[in-house]
Amino acid sequence: MHNKITLGLTSLACLSVVACNSRQKTEVIPMTPIETPPAVAEAPAETSAETPAIKALGIGDSAPAISIDHWVKGGAIDGFEDGQVYVMEFWATWCGPCITSMPHLSSLQEEYGDNVKIIGVSSEKELETVTGFLAEVNKRDDTLNDNRMRYTVAVDPDRSTSDAFMKAAGQNGIPTAFIIDANGKVAWIGHPMSMDEPLSEVVNGTWDMAAAIEANRKEKEQMEAMRAFRMTLRKAQIAEDWNGYIEAVDSYTSANGYNAALADMKFNALLEGKNDKIGAYVWAEEMVKKDWDNPSALNAMAWGIVDEMPAEQQNLDFALKVADRACVLTDYKDAMILDTLARCYWEMGDRYKAIAWQEKAVENAEENSMTDSIRATLDEYQATLANVDE
């Protein structure tokens, strides 16, 4: 919970919006779309009546023809041969996850040998950007990038091949890999670090194409539903229609199941959009029920209230109850959660209890990035109390 109503649904990857933004971090891995940096962003291509429309691409469809300007490593490939399995992987030199995936792709290429041809396709404008990258030593493992990419590498500056695969399949993030089976059909689409099992089944001839097609259909339906949901929320926010906003969240949750980030968005809409503090905390009680046995989630909720909200929006009794439950679940031994409990008492004006719990937080703190902050907070509490007592 924080002080801005969140429309961006990248927060869905977080346990709660607080967990993404507060000083106390929980161990979450946000899903961040990989996009071309503004400095190298490309202008939209000019369109004309003669420009052919890109044919939609999905699992089970024939792989589109490839049109590559530069084959940097490995022999040129004019088309997909019958009986040969291919992997088309789209990447960029500036994409961290792409660079991380390279050794894994190389291992797969070596494992399958001639049975699979892995092709890494970059759509960067200048050939020298890719050749220069290959000539650099990667700082992570002190290995030449050319040696980290032990598979075919191609450059597609006009994006014709990228569009035929990525755009046609509605893929907006890189790295993305397409497995093409021995019949020239797209068998699988996804992150290259997750393709070991499907690639093995495609090579061995045990891949269930019908099941993959059905899963892809459902995924596309979910994406369309999410897109419509985003638009509904955006329109409701612009119109300051908070009832409509909340109804949209409730409807989407009813159809797709409870989601902590959406629940948090509803809380913010009630608290800040409608200025309904009572209603917001009634809803927060429902949120707590879902996470009553999850100390990290409870701690994030309590911390968001006592540290990130203005006083008029805080419900300190609620925050204290949630923080104390998190402490119970961790046997009052988690320094970060004890730090939250102490903050609750401090904000409620119970200075001595706050200091006592903060001292316990320091006692239980391990040597990590949070330790200095917890100790500094104790010093701050003690100094403030000394000044009051003088």
N, C-alpha and C positions, 0 to 999 in steps of 0.2 A: 504494500500500500504506500503510495507516495502522493505527491501533491499535484499530479497532472493526470488527467484521464487518458488512458492509453488506448489509442486506436490501432497502433501497429501490432499485428498479430505475431510478430517475432517473439513477443513475450510469452507465447504459448509454450516455448521450450523451457521457460523458467518455472520453478516451483511456485513462485509468486513474484509480483513485480518488485517487492521489497528485496527479495533475494538477489535480484539483478543490480539493484542500485544502492543498497545501504552499505555502511561501513563494515558491518558484519556480513561476510560473504558465506553463503552455503555453497556446497560443491555442486554446481549446475553447469551444464554445457549448453550455452545458447546456440541456437541454430541461426547462423549468420549467412545470408545470401552472398555469394561471391559475385561481385560486379566489377566491370572495368573501372579503374580509378578515374576520377574526373580529369586528371592531367592527360590521360590517353584515351578518353572517351571518344567514340566515333560519332560523326554526324549521321543522322538518319539517311539511308540511301534514297535517292530520288526514285520515284515510281512513275510509271507511265502506263497507258492502256495496253502497251505491248509487253509489259513485264508479266511473266506467267505467275500465277498464284502458287504458293508453296503448298504441296499436298500434305495433308495431315499424316503423321506417322505414329504407329502404335505397335504393340507386341503382336506378332503374327503377320505383319505386313512385310512385303518384299523390301529389302534394303535399297535405298535410293542410290543412284549412280554417284560416284565420287568425281570431283574435279579439283585436282591439287596442282598448284603452280610450282611448288618446290618440294622435292624429296631430299631432305637433309641427311637422313641416315636410312640405310636399307634401300632395296631396289624399288623402283616405281611400280605401283599397282594400278592397272587400268580398270579393273573391275573385279567383282567377287566371283571366284571360280567355284563351280559345283564340287562338293565334297570337301571344301576347305572351311574351317571355322575362323572367323575374324573377330577382333575387338577394335572398335573405333572409340578412342578416348580423347576427349576434348579438354585442353588445358591452356595455360598461359604462363609466361615467365614470372609474372607478378603475383601469381596465385599460390599462397602458402600451402593450402591443402593439396594442390596439384604436385608441388615439389615434394611434399611428404609422401605422396603415393608412388613416386617414381621407382624406388627400390623394390616395392612390392610388385609392380608391373613387370619389372625386370626379372624378378624371381619366377613369376608365372610364365614369362616367355621362355626362360631356361627350362622350366619344368615340362612344358608341353612341346618345346622344340618346333618342328615343322607342322605339327598338328594344329597349331594356332598361330595366327599372325596378328600381333598387337601393333596398332598404328596410333601414335600420339599426334593429334592434329592441333596446331596452334593457329589462331586467326589474326596474329599480330601483323601490322602493316608492313614492317620492314623485315626482310630476311635476316639482316644483320642482328636484329634483336634476339633471334633464336640462336643463330650461330655463335654470337657473343656469349649468350647464356651457357651454351654447351662447353665453351672454352673456360668457363669460370670454375673455381673450386668452391664446393658447397661448404659453408662454415659449420654445418651441423655434424658432418662426418669427415671433413677434410678430404672429400672425394670429388674428383672432376665430374661435373654434371654429365659430360658425355659418357662417362662410365656408369653413372647412376641410371641413365636411360639406355638400357641395352635392348632396345627394340626399335622398330621403324619410327622415324620422326618426320613429320611433314608440316609445311606451312601453307595456310589457306588464306591469303590476304584479302581476297574479295568476298570471303565468308560464304561462298556458294555451297561448299560441302557442309560447313557449320550450320547454315540455314536449313539445308535439306534434312539434316539430322536433328540438331538441337531445337531450332525454331519450330520445325514441323512437329516435333514431339512435345512442345511446350516446356522444354527444359531451360531454366533461367540461371542455373548455377553450375560452376565448374569446380572440380573435375566431374565429368559425367562420362560413363562408358556405355557403349552399345555392343552387346554380344550378337553376332550374326551367325546363324547355324549353317550347317553344310548344305542346306537347301536355299541359302540366300535370304532367309527370313530373320527379322529382328526377334530374338528370343528373350532378351532381357535388357533393361535400362536401369542404371543406377550409379552409385558411387563405386569407383574401382576397388576400394578397400573392402567392399562387401560382395564381390562377384565370384569368390573362390568356389562356392558350392554350385551356383548356377552354371559357371563355366565348366566345371567338372562333369555335370550332368549333360550339358550340351555336347561336350566332346565324347562322352561315353554313350550317347544316344538314349539316355533315360530321362531327358527333360520333358516335363508335362506341358506341352505348348497350350493345350486347351485351358488348363488351370491358370497358366500365366496370362493368357488373354483375358480371362474373367477377372483376375486380380487387377490387371491394368485398367479394365473397364470401370471397376469399382473405384480405383484410385482417381481416375479422371472425373467421375461423378463427385467424389469428395472435394476435389480441387475446385470444381465449378460451384459447389455449395459454399465452400470457403470464400471464393471470390464474390459471390452474391452477398454473403454475410458481411464481408468487409465493406462493400458498397452501402449496404443498409445502415451499418453503424456510422459510416462517414456522413451520409445524408442526415441521419438523426442528430448527429452532433452539430452539424452546420445549422440545422433548424432549431437547435436547442430543444429537441423533442426527447427529453430524457425518459419519458414513459415508453416511447417507441424504441429507444435505445435498449432499455432494460428488457422489454418484451422480445427484442431480437436475440439478446443473449440467452434468455430463458428458452426461446424456441429452438435455438441452435443446440443448446445443452440438452434439451429434451430429446432431440433427434440423434445426437452424437455422443451423449454421455457427459458426466461431470468433468470439468476442467478447471484446475486451480487458477490459472491465469484469467480465464473468463469470469470466474467467480470474483476475482479481485477487481476486474473491470466494472462489474456490476456494483460492487461496494463503492468504488470511486464515483460512479454515476449517481448513486444515491446520496453520497456524502457531499460531493462538490457540485454535481449537476443540479440535483433537486434540492440541495441544502437540507436534506432529511437525515439528520444525525441519528435520530431514534431508529428510523427504518434501516439505516446503514448498519447499525450495530445489532439489530435483530437479524439481519442477513449474515453478519459476521459470526453470530452464534451458530448458524447453520454451517458456515465454512469450517468452524472449529470442530464440529462433529465429524467431518470428513477426515480431519487430520489429528484427531484426539490422541492417537498413539504415534504420532510423527513429531519427535522433539525438534527437528530442524525446521519444519514448517511452522510449528507453533512459535518457535523463537523468532523466526523471520516476521511473523505477524505482530508479535508483541513489540519487537524492536522498531518496526515501521511506525507504530503508533507513538511510542515514547520519544523517538529520536527524529522522526521525519515529518511529523504533523504539527501544525500550529495548535496552540493550547485549546482554542475553541472547537477543534475537531477531535480532540483526544477523549477517549473513555478510559481513564487510568485504572478503574476497577476491573474492566474487561482485560486490559493489557496485563495487569498483575495476575489475574486468574490464569491466563494463557501461559505467561512466563513461569509461574509456579508449577503448572502441569508439566511443562518441558523439563523443569528441574527434577521433578519426581521421576520422570521417565529416564533420567540420566543419573539418578542417585545423588543429585546435588554435587556432581563432580566435573561437569563440563564448564570450563572457564568462560567460554563465550556466552553460554546461557545464563550463568550466574551473573555475568556482567549486565545482561538484560534485566534480570530480576532486581539487581541493585539500582539500575536506572529507573525502574518503575517506582521504587520507594523514594528515590531522590526527587522525581517529578511530583510525587504526592506530598512532599514536604517532610517525610520521615527520614531525616538526615542520618541518625545513628544506625537505623536498620540498613540504610543504603551503604554506609561505610562498612558495616559488618559483613554484608554480602559481597561487597567489592573486595574486601580482604580475603574472603574465601575464594573469590575468583582468581586473585593473584596466587594464592596457595596452590591452586589446581592448574595454573597456566603452564603449559609446556613452552619450551623455547621455540617460538615461531614468530611470524610477522605480527600476530595479535598481542603478544606478550607485552611489548612496550606500551601499546595503546591502553591495555587494561591497567597496567601500573600507573600510567600517566593519569588515568581517570581517578584512581584512588588518591593520588597526590592532590588532584584538583578538588575532590570532595573534602579531604582533610583540611586543605588550605582555606576553602570557603567556610567550613564550620569554625575554624579557628578565628577567622575574621569576624564571624557573627558573635562568637562568645566573648570577644575582647570588649 
